[in-house]
Amino acid sequence: MNAHSMPKAPDVSSSEGVAADELRQFIERIERLNEEAEGLKSDIRDVFAELKGRGFDAKAVRAILKIRKQDHSERQEQEAILELYMQALGMV
């Protein structure tokens, strides 16, 4: 690809003012959201540590959380496929 066929990036220089300010606002919003996400991840780790301390199996809880995210019919379909495969392998 030569320089003439490459798409030109929009001008967001400080001389444009508005575009640069808008870009800066987007970046700052993303940075704030990333900070919040890190805080939430830390909180989730704390909850898992607490449940492990109370004797619950974290791996099982993670599996339950994954299952609860699924639509009911999607979950039933996946369970049926799993059951079929386990039967084919003589696991049940």
Secondary structure, DSSP 8 states (H G I E B T S, - for coil): --TTTS-------TTT-HHHHHHHHHHHHHHHHHHHHHHHHHHHHHHHHHHHHTT--HHHHHHHHHHHHS-HHHHHHHHHHHHHHHHHTT--
